[in-house]
Amino acid sequence: MRDNWEVEGGGSEEMRRGVKVIALPLSLTVMAIALIAVSLASTQPDLKYTIDGDLSDWGVNLTGDWSLNETWVPKEGIEFIVEDNNDPHHVEYAAGVHIKGVGRNYEYYYEPMVNCSSYGRPVAEPISGEPYDIEAKYFDEDDNYIYVAIVTSMAPSNWPGYDYQPGDFAMNLDGDELTGEYGYEYGVKIFYDPLIKPEIEQWNISYLPDWAEPTDCPENAPGKMVGLLPGGRWVGKAIGAYVQCTSCNLGESCTFYGNSYTGCDHGVPNYVIEMAIPKSAVGMTGKNLTEPPFPKALWTCDTCGNDKISNPIPEFLTVVIPAAALICFVFFIHRRRWGRGK
């Protein structure tokens, strides 16, 4: 009966010894897998910024008054451009802060009108007003990532019955305007459209993307990625966030297309796009944006072309920083004159 119990209740002594022999290699395997996972996790490069749409770690206080320069100014070393609302020199609906610089060194930025063929005349951006406004763009880098933050009035998806979309993020990193369509050889997919291009996932990075021409103002190309050019390929994925900024601009409230929001500007809710783009995916391993070849450019535009924003490199780095030591008085005058968009 004892032998029967051993078989039925857990096997004979020989079987139990076999289980022990098998269990030891299995436990070692599990431990090895765990150690490999920990090792891989520890080799992932740390991020300089938390990619969550909150720009406080950039030194930017978007909860403040958007009519003040200081609300938009980031911490040292971050290149930025702000073109909120209309340029004060050609106001269509409201003047806003227009500055560019690196960290605390900044100056007034003149946003030129665009000669848009659809209108047959030069027009002020954002064309058709606040719903199309791209307010600001920031960028920074470290050894492993290019970091980008964009403040925009465009939602991450179409409004019901309202045809407008954010464009995608274009990069000229080789300094060659003949490489890639419109000179932009890399792109990051910001707007995911499951109905039209479900195969192009949000945050996908492409080499030699096929750029669509903006629908309403083609002069502001490129707009969004719609595929790949011959020889193009998908090369990686950015870490990204696209979130509504509910506390922006002193938490101003608004009703937009029948829905209530906070964090509005001139009756439209606002959003933050934040990305960490791996340098290994865009041919920038061991390189910096501030080093030749030049000129480089980081660009984004609404799908319709009603507004665009770009960081030409090295324009800011070769002009703004040296100038800061020479024309502080001019900066002071600009800050007093344009600080509230007047």
C-alpha positions in Angstrom: 0.0 0.0 0.0 2.9 2.3 0.7 4.3 1.9 -2.8 0.8 2.6 -4.2 0.5 5.8 -2.1 3.9 7.0 -3.3 2.8 6.6 -6.9 -0.6 8.1 -6.5 0.4 10.9 -4.0 3.6 12.1 -5.6 5.5 9.2 -7.1 8.2 6.9 -5.8 11.5 8.0 -4.3 13.2 7.6 -7.6 10.6 9.8 -9.3 11.0 12.5 -6.6 14.7 12.4 -7.1 14.1 12.9 -10.8 11.9 15.9 -10.1 14.7 17.5 -8.0 17.2 16.9 -10.8 14.9 18.5 -13.3 13.8 21.3 -11.0 17.4 22.6 -10.4 18.1 23.3 -14.1 14.7 24.9 -14.5 15.3 27.2 -11.6 18.7 28.2 -13.0 17.1 28.9 -16.3 14.5 31.2 -14.7 17.2 33.0 -12.8 19.3 33.4 -15.9 16.3 34.9 -17.8 15.7 37.3 -14.9 19.3 38.4 -14.9 19.3 39.0 -18.6 16.1 41.1 -18.3 17.7 43.2 -15.6 20.8 43.6 -17.6 18.9 44.7 -20.7 16.9 47.1 -18.7 20.0 48.6 -17.1 21.5 49.2 -20.5 18.6 51.3 -21.8 19.7 54.9 -21.8 18.1 57.2 -19.2 15.8 59.9 -20.5 16.8 63.5 -19.8 13.1 64.4 -19.6 10.0 62.5 -18.6 7.9 62.1 -21.8 4.4 62.9 -20.4 3.4 66.2 -21.9 4.3 68.1 -18.8 7.0 70.6 -19.7 7.9 71.7 -16.1 11.1 69.6 -16.3 12.0 71.7 -19.4 11.6 74.8 -17.2 8.5 75.9 -19.1 5.5 77.0 -17.0 2.6 76.7 -19.4 0.2 77.1 -16.5 1.2 80.8 -16.4 -0.1 83.8 -18.3 0.5 83.2 -22.0 0.8 86.9 -22.8 4.1 87.0 -20.8 7.5 86.1 -22.3 8.6 84.5 -19.1 5.8 81.9 -19.3 7.5 80.4 -22.4 11.2 80.6 -21.6 12.8 77.3 -20.8 15.9 76.5 -18.7 19.4 76.9 -20.0 20.6 75.0 -23.1 17.2 74.5 -24.6 16.6 76.0 -28.0 13.1 77.3 -28.6 10.8 79.4 -30.8 7.4 80.9 -29.7 5.0 82.3 -32.2 1.7 82.4 -30.2 -1.3 83.8 -32.1 -0.3 86.5 -34.7 2.9 88.4 -35.0 2.3 91.9 -33.5 3.2 93.5 -36.9 0.3 91.9 -38.7 -2.6 91.0 -36.5 -5.6 89.1 -37.8 -7.3 88.1 -34.6 -4.8 88.6 -31.7 -1.2 89.4 -31.1 0.9 87.0 -29.0 4.4 86.4 -27.7 6.9 86.0 -30.4 10.4 85.2 -29.2 13.3 82.8 -30.1 16.4 81.8 -28.3 18.4 79.4 -26.2 17.5 79.2 -22.5 17.3 82.7 -21.0 19.0 84.2 -24.0 16.2 85.2 -26.3 15.1 88.0 -28.7 11.9 89.1 -30.5 11.1 86.8 -33.4 9.5 88.2 -36.5 7.1 85.7 -38.0 6.8 86.6 -41.7 3.6 86.3 -43.6 3.3 83.4 -46.1 2.5 83.9 -49.7 -0.1 81.3 -49.9 -1.3 80.4 -53.4 -4.8 79.4 -52.2 -5.4 83.0 -51.1 -3.4 84.7 -53.9 -1.8 87.1 -51.4 0.5 87.1 -48.4 -1.4 86.0 -45.2 -0.6 86.0 -41.5 -0.3 82.7 -39.7 -2.1 80.9 -38.3 -4.3 81.2 -41.3 -8.0 81.0 -40.2 -7.2 81.7 -36.6 -6.5 79.9 -33.3 -7.8 76.4 -34.1 -4.7 76.0 -36.4 -2.1 77.7 -34.2 1.2 76.0 -33.4 2.3 78.1 -30.5 5.8 76.9 -29.7 8.5 74.4 -30.2 11.5 73.4 -28.0 14.4 71.0 -28.6 17.3 69.6 -26.7 19.6 66.6 -27.0 21.9 64.3 -25.1 24.1 61.4 -26.2 21.2 59.1 -27.0 18.1 61.2 -27.8 16.8 64.3 -29.6 14.1 65.8 -27.4 11.2 67.8 -28.9 8.3 69.5 -27.3 5.5 71.3 -29.3 2.6 73.3 -28.0 -0.3 73.4 -30.4 -4.1 74.1 -30.7 -4.6 70.9 -32.8 -6.0 67.8 -31.2 -4.4 64.4 -31.7 -7.4 63.4 -33.9 -10.0 65.0 -36.0 -12.8 66.9 -34.3 -16.1 65.4 -35.3 -17.2 67.1 -38.5 -14.2 69.3 -38.5 -11.4 68.6 -41.0 -8.1 69.6 -39.5 -5.2 67.5 -38.4 -1.7 68.0 -37.0 1.1 67.3 -39.4 4.0 65.1 -38.7 7.6 65.9 -37.6 10.2 66.4 -40.4 13.9 66.4 -39.9 16.8 67.5 -42.1 19.8 66.2 -40.2 22.4 65.7 -43.0 22.5 69.4 -44.0 21.6 68.4 -47.6 18.4 69.9 -49.0 18.4 67.5 -51.9 18.1 64.4 -49.6 14.6 63.4 -49.1 11.4 65.0 -50.3 11.4 68.8 -49.6 14.9 68.2 -48.1 13.7 66.2 -45.0 15.1 62.7 -45.0 13.6 61.6 -41.7 10.1 61.9 -40.2 8.3 61.0 -37.0 4.6 60.1 -37.2 2.7 62.4 -34.9 -0.9 62.0 -36.2 -2.2 58.5 -36.3 -5.1 58.0 -38.7 -6.5 54.5 -38.4 -9.0 55.1 -41.1 -6.6 56.3 -43.9 -3.2 54.9 -42.9 -3.6 52.3 -40.1 -0.3 50.7 -41.1 1.7 53.8 -40.1 1.7 53.8 -36.3 2.0 56.8 -34.1 5.7 57.7 -33.3 7.1 55.5 -36.1 10.3 56.9 -37.5 11.0 56.7 -41.2 13.9 57.3 -43.5 12.9 58.9 -46.8 9.2 59.4 -46.0 6.7 60.3 -48.7 5.5 63.7 -47.6 2.0 64.9 -48.5 1.7 68.5 -49.7 -0.5 70.6 -47.3 -4.0 70.8 -48.6 -4.7 74.6 -48.3 -1.3 76.2 -48.3 1.1 74.0 -50.2 3.9 76.6 -49.7 4.2 75.3 -46.2 5.3 71.8 -47.2 5.9 69.2 -45.9 2.8 68.3 -44.1 2.2 64.7 -43.1 3.8 61.3 -43.9 1.8 59.1 -46.2 4.3 56.3 -46.9 7.8 55.8 -48.1 9.8 56.9 -51.1 11.8 54.3 -53.1 14.7 53.2 -50.8 12.8 54.4 -47.7 12.3 52.3 -44.7 11.0 52.4 -41.1 13.9 52.7 -38.8 12.6 52.9 -35.3 10.1 54.4 -32.9 10.2 57.6 -30.8 9.0 57.7 -27.2 6.0 60.1 -27.4 3.1 61.8 -25.6 0.3 63.9 -27.0 -1.9 65.2 -24.3 -4.3 68.0 -23.6 -3.0 70.8 -21.4 -5.9 71.3 -19.1 -4.1 73.8 -16.9 -2.5 75.9 -19.6 -2.8 79.7 -19.8 -4.1 80.1 -16.2 -6.6 77.3 -16.8 -8.8 79.5 -19.0 -12.1 77.8 -19.9 -13.8 77.6 -23.2 -16.5 75.8 -25.2 -15.2 74.4 -28.5 -17.6 72.6 -30.8 -20.1 72.0 -28.1 -17.5 70.6 -25.6 -16.2 72.3 -22.4 -12.5 72.6 -21.8 -9.9 74.3 -19.6 -6.4 75.4 -20.5 -7.7 77.3 -23.6 -6.3 80.2 -25.7 -8.8 82.4 -27.6 -11.6 79.9 -27.3 -9.6 76.8 -28.3 -8.1 74.0 -26.1 -4.4 73.4 -26.3 -2.2 70.3 -26.4 1.4 69.4 -25.8 3.4 66.9 -28.0 6.6 65.6 -26.4 9.1 63.2 -28.0 12.4 61.5 -27.4 13.8 60.4 -30.7 16.6 57.8 -30.5 19.7 59.2 -32.3 20.6 55.6 -33.3 17.4 55.6 -35.5 18.2 58.8 -37.4 21.9 58.5 -38.1 23.0 60.7 -35.2 24.8 58.2 -33.0 27.9 60.0 -31.6 26.8 63.3 -33.2 25.3 66.5 -32.0 22.8 68.8 -33.8 25.0 71.7 -33.2 27.9 70.2 -35.2 28.3 70.3 -39.0 27.0 69.5 -41.5 24.7 72.5 -41.8 22.0 73.7 -42.3 19.8 71.3 -40.3 16.1 71.9 -39.6 13.3 70.5 -37.4 9.9 71.2 -38.9 6.2 70.6 -38.3 3.2 72.0 -40.1 -0.6 71.5 -40.0 -1.9 69.0 -42.5 -3.8 71.9 -44.2 -0.7 74.2 -44.1 -2.4 76.9 -42.1 0.6 77.2 -39.7 4.1 75.8 -39.4 7.1 76.2 -37.1 10.7 75.4 -37.7 14.0 75.4 -35.8 16.8 76.2 -38.3 20.2 75.1 -37.1 22.7 76.7 -36.5 20.8 80.0 -36.9 19.9 80.3 -33.2 23.2 79.0 -31.9 25.4 81.2 -34.0 23.3 84.3 -33.8 21.3 84.4 -30.5 24.0 83.3 -28.1 26.8 85.6 -29.3 24.3 88.5 -29.7 23.2 88.1 -26.1 26.5 89.4 -24.9 26.3 92.4 -27.2 22.7 93.6 -27.4 21.3 93.0 -23.9 19.8 96.5 -24.1 17.9 95.5 -27.3 16.6 92.4 -25.5 15.4 94.6 -22.7 13.5 96.9 -25.0 11.9 93.9 -26.9 10.9 92.3 -23.6 9.2 95.5 -22.5 7.6 96.2 -25.8 6.5 92.7 -26.8 6.1 90.9 -23.5 2.3 91.1 -23.6 2.0 90.7 -27.4 1.4 94.4 -27.9 
